[in-house]
Amino acid sequence: MSENYSVPASSAALIVSDLSFSWPDGTPVFTGLSFSVDRRTHSLVGSNGAGKTTLLRLIAGDLRPASGSVSTVGDVEFVTQHPQADPSRTVGDVLEITPVLAALSRVESGSVDPADFEIIGDDWDIEERARAILAESGLPHEDLHRTVGTLSGGEATLLTICGALLRRPAVLLLDEPTNNLDTRARTSLFRMIDQFSGVLLVVTHDLELLERVEATLELHDRSIRLFGGPYSVYRKILDAEHEAALAAVADARSDLAKQKREKEEANIKLARRARTARKAEREKRVPKIIMGLRQNDAEVAAGKLANRHRDDVIAADDRLREARDGVRADASARITLPEVSLASRAQVVDDDRLTLLGPERVAVAGPNGSGKTTLLRSLMSTDDSICVPHAYLPQRLRFADESKSLVEALTEANPAVGENEIRGQLARFLFRGRRGDRLLSELSGGERIRAALASALLRRPTPKLLILDEPTNNLDIDTVEQLADALAGWRGALILVSHDPEFVRRVGVDRTMTL
């Protein structure tokens, strides 16, 4: 069962009741999930695979639950991680206002057809509102007939969000909305979110966005829990709970050692008394009948004492087991990168556009459409530009065969590496034990990125240069922090494209190349 969070029914704008959902293979995602939220901005956090996107899809009605219900005070709009739009569609098409604009045009030309008035409804000012929201977002707003193909990926994402806001939903669901947005677009998005008056539920790894929300909902172990504040408040509470759990484990371990020690000391005392009694009997200092009575009494007392100490040890062991259960497994998981070394003046990249020497770290920056990904691909395809073993993590990941397990896929990609080493590598990227046998098709977006990075770093010889194109896209915030820490301590060279300024700062780049 889940840990429930509710606001008063009178103020609840989104109510999820006893929601259960499983994948077709029977794997449960939620069981009896219940919560309600009011008209505030909320982030939804949790580890990759916890079911964040699945929950958004259930709220939006894209998936049907096995049981339970979702109710809202009005319409729901859901903007997915990768909004798909036909390049030939117009801005008006994506905003879903083209039929209304056409009806308005006909009415202005003298039409009195009731069908036109029905299409228009209350949207007589739709063109003005559309242009206003496009201008607010920083998008071109003069031509609503402009095709989507003329927009960058970030602009297309912003356009989709504008369309959702234009429809005035009661509940707005956003899944990783800042992926691929440049600085200007992120600023526009934050401004629109700040002005939204309905329920906002956003899944994001973007620390700046996580700090702008009013409350944080965490999915963990098929339960949901509310933290009354932004991510920093949530993190502080979680860290305090983790420290308390570790302290409880230490206390329980100390108590168990004490109980075992006392049991051993009691056994030694009992053995000493038994030897003394036997010696006294041999020397016949005590009458035989008295000795027999004393022996019986001693055996009874010894049995009681042994039972008490045994029970104390069992109870202490149970307390230790319970304390260990209170320590979250995800709190101790850490990504580790291979040990490498580069001489400070070693030639790493030698190209007219970019030169790298030694363990240098370069961030490639620029607005959407400026050619950052194109530069990385060009470096990869140009003979002799890269002078050391390297690994490339593209923005969009594709696996050759989605029906394979993680272990099978990494074995196929790295045939010179044995299964034990592959499983060890997967464990370093948080796929421990049987998680390495999961199918690629079952992985979340963030899990796919971790799997791809694990595979890339298994290459022989070991990569000394990492080329990462938006590596934090789809990662949960904990994994983003772990990856940042791992890269910060890595001694190889790095070329990084990232829209997340906090991630770039934490990695510790030496310079920025702006396109």
C-alpha positions as CSV (number, residue, x, y, z in Angstrom):
1,M,0.0,0.0,0.0
2,S,1.1,3.5,-0.6
3,E,1.7,6.4,1.8
4,N,-1.1,8.8,1.0
5,Y,-1.1,12.5,0.8
6,S,-4.2,14.6,0.7
7,V,-5.4,18.2,0.8
8,P,-8.9,19.2,2.0
9,A,-11.5,18.0,-0.5
10,S,-12.7,21.6,-1.0
11,S,-9.3,22.7,-2.3
12,A,-8.3,19.5,-4.2
13,A,-8.0,20.0,-7.9
14,L,-6.5,16.6,-8.7
15,I,-7.5,13.5,-6.8
16,V,-5.9,10.1,-7.4
17,S,-7.8,7.3,-5.6
18,D,-6.5,3.7,-4.9
19,L,-4.7,3.6,-8.3
20,S,-3.1,0.3,-9.3
21,F,-1.3,-0.4,-12.6
22,S,0.9,-3.2,-13.9
23,W,2.7,-3.8,-17.2
24,P,1.4,-6.5,-19.5
25,D,4.0,-9.0,-18.2
26,G,2.5,-8.6,-14.7
27,T,5.2,-6.3,-13.3
28,P,3.4,-4.0,-10.8
29,V,4.1,-0.2,-11.0
30,F,1.6,1.1,-8.4
31,T,-0.6,-0.7,-5.9
32,G,-3.3,1.4,-4.1
33,L,-1.7,4.8,-4.9
34,S,-3.8,7.6,-3.5
35,F,-3.1,11.4,-3.2
36,S,-4.7,14.7,-3.9
37,V,-3.2,18.1,-4.7
38,D,-4.4,21.7,-4.8
39,R,-3.8,24.5,-7.3
40,R,0.0,24.8,-6.8
41,T,3.1,24.0,-8.6
42,H,4.5,20.5,-7.8
43,S,7.5,18.6,-9.0
44,L,7.3,14.8,-9.2
45,V,10.6,13.2,-8.3
46,G,11.8,9.6,-8.0
47,S,14.5,7.3,-9.3
48,N,14.5,6.2,-13.0
49,G,12.0,3.4,-13.4
50,A,9.9,4.5,-10.3
51,G,6.9,5.3,-12.6
52,K,6.9,9.1,-12.9
53,T,6.0,9.2,-16.6
54,T,3.6,6.3,-16.2
55,L,1.8,8.2,-13.4
56,L,1.5,11.3,-15.7
57,R,0.1,9.1,-18.5
58,L,-2.4,7.6,-16.1
59,I,-3.5,11.1,-15.0
60,A,-3.7,12.3,-18.6
61,G,-5.8,9.2,-19.6
62,D,-3.2,7.8,-22.0
63,L,-3.1,4.6,-19.9
64,R,-5.9,2.8,-18.2
65,P,-5.3,1.7,-14.5
66,A,-6.1,-1.9,-13.4
67,S,-8.1,-0.3,-10.6
68,G,-8.7,3.1,-9.0
69,S,-9.6,6.5,-10.5
70,V,-8.3,9.9,-11.3
71,S,-10.6,13.0,-11.1
72,T,-9.9,16.6,-11.8
73,V,-11.8,19.9,-11.5
74,G,-11.3,20.5,-15.3
75,D,-9.3,19.6,-18.4
76,V,-5.9,18.0,-18.3
77,E,-3.1,18.9,-20.7
78,F,0.0,16.6,-21.0
79,V,3.2,17.6,-22.7
80,T,5.4,14.6,-23.2
81,Q,9.2,14.3,-23.1
82,H,9.5,14.2,-26.9
83,P,6.6,16.1,-28.4
84,Q,6.2,14.9,-32.0
85,A,5.0,17.3,-34.6
86,D,4.8,16.9,-38.4
87,P,7.3,19.4,-39.9
88,S,4.7,20.4,-42.4
89,R,2.1,21.4,-39.8
90,T,1.7,25.0,-39.0
91,V,2.1,26.9,-35.7
92,G,-1.7,27.2,-35.7
93,D,-2.1,23.5,-36.2
94,V,0.1,22.7,-33.1
95,L,-1.8,25.3,-31.1
96,E,-5.0,23.5,-32.3
97,I,-6.5,26.8,-33.3
98,T,-6.5,26.5,-37.2
99,P,-10.2,25.5,-37.4
100,V,-11.2,28.4,-35.1
101,L,-9.1,30.9,-37.1
102,A,-10.8,29.6,-40.3
103,A,-14.3,30.0,-38.8
104,L,-13.5,33.5,-37.6
105,S,-12.3,34.4,-41.1
106,R,-15.6,33.1,-42.6
107,V,-17.7,35.0,-40.0
108,E,-15.7,38.2,-40.7
109,S,-16.5,37.7,-44.4
110,G,-20.2,37.6,-43.6
111,S,-20.9,33.9,-42.8
112,V,-23.9,33.2,-40.6
113,D,-23.5,29.5,-40.6
114,P,-24.3,28.1,-37.1
115,A,-21.5,25.6,-37.5
116,D,-18.9,28.4,-37.6
117,F,-20.3,29.9,-34.4
118,E,-20.2,26.5,-32.7
119,I,-16.5,26.1,-33.7
120,I,-15.6,29.5,-32.4
121,G,-17.5,29.1,-29.1
122,D,-16.0,31.6,-26.6
123,D,-12.7,31.9,-28.5
124,W,-13.4,35.1,-30.3
125,D,-10.0,36.5,-29.1
126,I,-8.1,33.3,-29.8
127,E,-5.7,34.9,-32.4
128,E,-4.8,37.7,-29.9
129,R,-4.3,35.2,-27.1
130,A,-2.2,33.0,-29.3
131,R,0.1,35.8,-30.5
132,A,0.4,37.0,-26.9
133,I,1.5,33.7,-25.5
134,L,3.9,33.1,-28.4
135,A,5.4,36.6,-27.7
136,E,5.7,35.8,-24.0
137,S,7.6,32.6,-24.8
138,G,9.9,34.4,-27.2
139,L,8.7,32.5,-30.2
140,P,8.0,34.1,-33.6
141,H,4.4,35.2,-33.3
142,E,3.7,37.2,-36.5
143,D,2.9,34.3,-38.7
144,L,0.6,31.6,-37.3
145,H,0.9,29.8,-40.7
146,R,4.7,29.2,-40.3
147,T,5.6,25.5,-40.5
148,V,7.0,23.6,-37.5
149,G,9.9,22.4,-39.7
150,T,11.3,26.0,-39.6
151,L,11.6,25.8,-35.8
152,S,14.5,24.3,-33.7
153,G,13.8,21.4,-31.4
154,G,13.7,23.6,-28.4
155,E,11.3,26.1,-30.1
156,A,9.0,23.2,-31.1
157,T,8.9,22.0,-27.4
158,L,8.0,25.6,-26.3
159,L,5.3,25.8,-29.0
160,T,3.7,22.6,-27.7
161,I,3.7,24.0,-24.1
162,C,2.2,27.2,-25.4
163,G,-0.6,25.2,-27.1
164,A,-1.3,23.4,-23.8
165,L,-1.5,26.7,-21.9
166,L,-3.6,28.3,-24.5
167,R,-6.3,25.7,-23.9
168,R,-6.5,26.9,-20.3
169,P,-6.2,23.5,-18.5
170,A,-7.0,23.0,-14.9
171,V,-4.1,20.5,-14.7
172,L,-0.9,20.8,-16.6
173,L,1.5,17.9,-16.8
174,L,5.0,18.4,-18.1
175,D,7.5,15.6,-18.6
176,E,11.2,16.9,-18.7
177,P,10.1,20.2,-20.4
178,T,13.6,21.8,-20.3
179,N,15.3,19.0,-22.3
180,N,17.1,20.7,-25.2
181,L,16.0,24.2,-24.3
182,D,18.7,26.9,-24.5
183,T,19.0,29.6,-21.8
184,R,16.6,32.0,-23.4
185,A,13.9,29.3,-23.9
186,R,14.3,28.0,-20.3
187,T,13.8,31.6,-19.0
188,S,10.6,31.9,-21.1
189,L,9.4,28.5,-19.8
190,F,10.0,29.5,-16.2
191,R,8.1,32.8,-16.7
192,M,5.1,30.9,-18.2
193,I,5.1,28.4,-15.3
194,D,5.2,31.2,-12.7
195,Q,2.1,32.7,-14.3
196,F,0.1,29.5,-14.5
197,S,-2.7,29.4,-12.0
198,G,-3.8,25.8,-12.2
199,V,-2.3,22.5,-10.9
200,L,1.2,22.0,-12.3
201,L,2.8,18.6,-12.0
202,V,6.3,18.5,-13.6
203,V,8.8,15.7,-13.9
204,T,12.3,17.3,-14.4
205,H,16.0,16.8,-13.5
206,D,16.5,20.6,-13.9
207,L,17.6,21.9,-10.5
208,E,16.6,25.5,-11.3
209,L,13.1,24.4,-12.2
210,L,12.9,22.1,-9.2
211,E,13.6,25.1,-7.0
212,R,10.8,27.1,-8.5
213,V,8.0,24.8,-7.4
214,E,6.0,25.1,-4.2
215,A,5.8,21.4,-3.3
216,T,7.6,18.2,-4.1
217,L,6.0,14.8,-4.6
218,E,8.3,11.7,-4.4
219,L,7.6,8.3,-5.9
220,H,9.5,5.7,-4.0
221,D,8.9,2.0,-3.5
222,R,5.4,2.2,-5.2
223,S,4.4,4.9,-2.7
224,I,4.0,8.7,-2.9
225,R,4.9,11.2,-0.3
226,L,4.6,15.0,-0.1
227,F,7.4,17.4,0.9
228,G,6.2,21.0,1.5
229,G,8.8,22.9,-0.4
230,P,11.1,22.8,-3.4
231,Y,13.8,20.2,-4.1
232,S,16.3,21.7,-1.6
233,V,13.7,21.2,1.3
234,Y,13.0,17.6,0.0
235,R,16.7,16.9,-0.1
236,K,17.4,18.3,3.3
237,I,14.6,16.1,4.9
238,L,15.8,13.0,3.0
239,D,19.4,13.5,4.1
240,A,18.4,14.0,7.7
241,E,16.3,10.8,7.6
242,H,19.2,9.0,6.0
243,E,21.6,10.1,8.8
244,A,19.0,9.1,11.4
245,A,18.7,5.7,9.7
246,L,22.4,5.2,9.7
247,A,22.6,6.2,13.3
248,A,19.9,3.7,14.1
249,V,21.9,1.0,12.3
250,A,25.0,1.9,14.3
251,D,23.1,1.8,17.6
252,A,21.5,-1.5,16.7
253,R,24.8,-3.0,15.7
254,S,26.4,-1.8,18.9
255,D,23.6,-3.2,21.0
256,L,23.9,-6.6,19.2
257,A,27.6,-6.7,19.9
258,K,26.8,-5.9,23.6
259,Q,24.2,-8.6,23.9
260,K,26.5,-11.2,22.3
261,R,29.3,-10.1,24.6
262,E,27.1,-10.4,27.7
263,K,25.9,-13.8,26.6
264,E,29.5,-15.0,26.2
265,E,30.5,-13.6,29.6
266,A,27.5,-15.3,31.2
267,N,28.5,-18.6,29.6
268,I,32.0,-18.2,31.0
269,K,30.7,-17.5,34.5
270,L,28.3,-20.5,34.3
271,A,31.2,-22.7,33.2
272,R,33.4,-21.4,36.0
273,R,30.6,-22.1,38.6
274,A,30.1,-25.6,37.2
275,R,33.8,-26.4,37.5
276,T,33.9,-25.1,41.1
277,A,30.9,-27.2,42.0
278,R,32.4,-30.3,40.4
279,K,35.7,-29.7,42.3
280,A,33.8,-29.3,45.6
281,E,32.0,-32.6,45.0
282,R,35.2,-34.4,44.3
283,E,36.7,-33.0,47.5
284,K,33.5,-34.0,49.3
285,R,33.3,-30.7,51.1
286,V,29.5,-30.6,50.6
287,P,27.1,-33.4,51.5
288,K,25.9,-35.3,48.4
289,I,22.2,-34.5,48.9
290,I,23.0,-30.8,49.2
291,M,25.2,-30.9,46.2
292,G,22.4,-32.5,44.1
293,L,20.0,-29.8,45.1
294,R,22.5,-27.1,44.3
295,Q,23.2,-28.7,41.0
296,N,19.5,-28.8,40.1
297,D,19.1,-25.2,41.1
298,A,22.2,-24.2,39.2
299,E,21.0,-26.0,36.0
300,V,17.6,-24.3,36.2
301,A,19.2,-20.9,36.8
302,A,21.7,-21.5,34.0
303,G,18.9,-22.5,31.6
304,K,16.9,-19.3,32.4
305,L,20.0,-17.1,32.1
306,A,20.9,-18.8,28.8
307,N,17.4,-18.3,27.4
308,R,17.3,-14.7,28.5
309,H,20.6,-13.9,26.8
310,R,19.6,-15.9,23.7
311,D,16.3,-13.9,23.5
312,D,18.3,-10.6,24.0
313,V,20.6,-11.5,21.1
314,I,17.7,-12.5,18.9
315,A,15.9,-9.2,19.7
316,A,19.0,-7.2,19.1
317,D,19.5,-9.0,15.8
318,D,15.9,-8.2,14.8
319,R,16.4,-4.5,15.7
320,L,19.5,-4.4,13.5
321,R,17.7,-6.0,10.6
322,E,14.8,-3.5,11.0
323,A,17.3,-0.6,11.2
324,R,19.0,-1.7,8.0
325,D,15.6,-1.9,6.3
326,G,15.2,1.8,7.2
327,V,18.2,2.8,5.1
328,R,17.1,3.5,1.5
329,A,19.1,1.5,-1.0
330,D,19.1,4.4,-3.4
331,A,20.8,6.7,-0.8
332,S,24.0,4.7,-1.0
333,A,24.2,4.0,-4.8
334,R,27.0,5.8,-6.6
335,I,28.2,5.8,-10.3
336,T,31.9,5.2,-10.7
337,L,34.0,5.8,-13.8
338,P,37.2,3.9,-14.8
339,E,40.6,5.1,-13.7
340,V,42.5,6.8,-16.5
341,S,45.3,9.3,-16.8
342,L,46.4,11.8,-19.4
343,A,49.6,13.8,-19.5
344,S,48.9,17.5,-19.2
345,R,50.1,18.3,-22.7
346,A,48.9,15.1,-24.5
347,Q,47.1,15.9,-27.7
348,V,43.5,14.8,-27.3
349,V,41.6,16.6,-30.1
350,D,43.4,18.3,-33.0
351,D,40.9,20.0,-35.2
352,D,40.6,23.5,-36.8
353,R,37.4,24.1,-34.8
354,L,38.5,22.7,-31.4
355,T,41.8,21.7,-29.7
356,L,42.1,19.7,-26.5
357,L,45.2,19.0,-24.5
358,G,45.4,16.6,-21.6
359,P,42.5,16.2,-19.2
360,E,40.8,19.3,-20.4
361,R,37.1,19.8,-20.0
362,V,35.2,21.9,-22.6
363,A,31.5,22.8,-22.6
364,V,30.1,23.5,-26.0
365,A,27.3,26.2,-25.7
366,G,25.0,28.1,-28.0
367,P,21.3,28.6,-28.7
368,N,19.1,25.9,-30.1
369,G,20.0,25.3,-33.8
370,S,23.5,26.7,-33.5
371,G,25.1,23.4,-34.4
372,K,26.4,21.9,-31.1
373,T,25.4,18.3,-32.0
374,T,26.6,18.8,-35.6
375,L,30.0,19.8,-34.2
376,L,30.3,16.7,-32.1
377,R,29.2,14.4,-35.0
378,S,31.7,16.1,-37.3
379,L,34.6,15.6,-34.8
380,M,33.6,11.9,-34.6
381,S,33.5,11.5,-38.4
382,T,36.7,13.4,-39.2
383,D,39.8,11.2,-39.6
384,D,42.5,11.9,-37.0
385,S,40.7,14.7,-35.3
386,I,40.5,12.7,-32.1
387,C,43.8,11.3,-30.9
388,V,42.9,9.1,-28.0
389,P,40.4,6.3,-27.3
390,H,37.0,7.9,-26.8
391,A,33.4,7.2,-26.1
392,Y,30.4,9.2,-27.5
393,L,27.0,9.4,-25.8
394,P,24.5,10.8,-28.4
395,Q,21.5,12.8,-27.4
396,R,19.1,10.2,-28.8
397,L,19.9,6.6,-27.9
398,R,19.1,3.6,-30.0
399,F,19.8,0.0,-29.2
400,A,20.0,-2.5,-32.1
401,D,17.7,-5.1,-30.5
402,E,15.3,-4.0,-27.8
403,S,14.4,-7.7,-26.9
404,K,17.9,-8.3,-25.4
405,S,18.7,-8.0,-21.8
406,L,21.2,-5.5,-20.5
407,V,23.9,-8.2,-20.0
408,E,23.3,-9.6,-23.5
409,A,23.4,-6.1,-25.1
410,L,26.7,-5.1,-23.3
411,T,28.2,-8.5,-24.2
412,E,27.4,-8.1,-27.8
413,A,28.8,-4.5,-27.9
414,N,31.9,-5.6,-26.0
415,P,32.7,-9.2,-27.0
416,A,36.2,-9.1,-25.4
417,V,34.7,-8.5,-21.9
418,G,33.5,-11.4,-19.7
419,E,30.1,-11.6,-18.1
420,N,31.4,-11.1,-14.5
421,E,33.1,-7.8,-15.6
422,I,30.0,-6.7,-17.5
423,R,27.8,-7.4,-14.4
424,G,30.3,-5.5,-12.3
425,Q,30.1,-2.5,-14.7
426,L,26.3,-2.6,-14.7
427,A,26.4,-2.5,-10.8
428,R,28.6,0.6,-11.0
429,F,25.9,2.2,-13.0
430,L,23.2,1.2,-10.5
431,F,22.0,-2.0,-12.2
432,R,22.8,-4.4,-9.4
433,G,22.1,-8.2,-9.3
434,R,19.1,-9.2,-11.3
435,R,18.5,-5.7,-12.6
436,G,21.2,-6.6,-15.2
437,D,18.8,-9.2,-16.7
438,R,16.1,-6.6,-17.5
439,L,15.2,-6.2,-21.1
440,L,16.2,-3.0,-22.9
441,S,12.5,-2.5,-23.9
442,E,11.6,-2.2,-20.2
443,L,14.1,0.6,-19.4
444,S,13.1,4.2,-18.7
445,G,14.8,7.0,-20.5
446,G,17.2,7.6,-17.7
447,E,18.0,3.9,-17.3
448,R,18.8,3.8,-21.0
449,I,21.3,6.6,-20.7
450,R,23.0,4.8,-17.7
451,A,23.1,1.6,-19.7
452,A,24.6,3.3,-22.8
453,L,27.3,5.0,-20.7
454,A,28.1,1.7,-18.9
455,S,28.6,0.1,-22.3
456,A,30.6,2.9,-23.8
457,L,33.1,2.8,-20.9
458,L,33.7,-0.9,-21.3
459,R,35.4,-0.4,-24.6
460,R,39.0,-1.5,-25.1
461,P,41.2,0.4,-24.8
462,T,39.5,2.3,-22.0
463,P,38.2,5.7,-23.3
464,K,40.3,8.7,-22.2
465,L,37.9,11.2,-23.8
466,L,34.1,11.4,-23.2
467,I,31.9,13.2,-25.6
468,L,28.5,13.7,-24.0
469,D,25.6,15.3,-25.8
470,E,22.9,16.3,-23.2
471,P,23.7,13.4,-20.9
472,T,21.3,14.5,-18.2
473,N,18.2,14.3,-20.4
474,N,15.7,11.9,-18.7
475,L,18.0,11.2,-15.8
476,D,16.4,11.4,-12.3
477,I,17.9,14.2,-10.2
478,D,19.8,11.8,-7.9
479,T,21.5,10.2,-10.9
480,V,22.3,13.6,-12.3
481,E,24.1,14.5,-9.1
482,Q,25.9,11.1,-9.0
483,L,27.0,11.6,-12.7
484,A,28.2,15.1,-11.9
485,D,30.2,13.9,-9.0
486,A,31.7,11.0,-11.0
487,L,32.7,13.3,-13.9
488,A,34.1,15.9,-11.5
489,G,36.5,13.3,-10.1
490,W,37.3,11.7,-13.5
491,R,40.9,12.3,-14.8
492,G,40.1,12.0,-18.5
493,A,39.2,14.7,-21.0
494,L,35.6,15.8,-21.6
495,I,33.6,17.5,-24.3
496,L,30.1,18.4,-22.9
497,V,26.9,19.7,-24.4
498,S,24.3,20.4,-21.7
499,H,21.4,22.8,-21.2
500,D,21.8,22.4,-17.4
501,P,24.1,25.2,-16.1
502,E,24.2,23.7,-12.6
503,F,25.4,20.3,-14.0
504,V,28.1,22.1,-16.1
505,R,29.2,24.0,-13.0
506,R,29.4,20.8,-10.9
507,V,31.4,18.9,-13.5
508,G,34.0,21.6,-13.4
509,V,34.6,22.6,-17.1
510,D,37.8,24.5,-17.9
511,R,36.4,26.6,-20.7
512,T,33.3,27.1,-22.8
513,M,33.2,27.2,-26.5
514,T,30.2,29.2,-27.7
515,L,28.8,28.7,-31.2
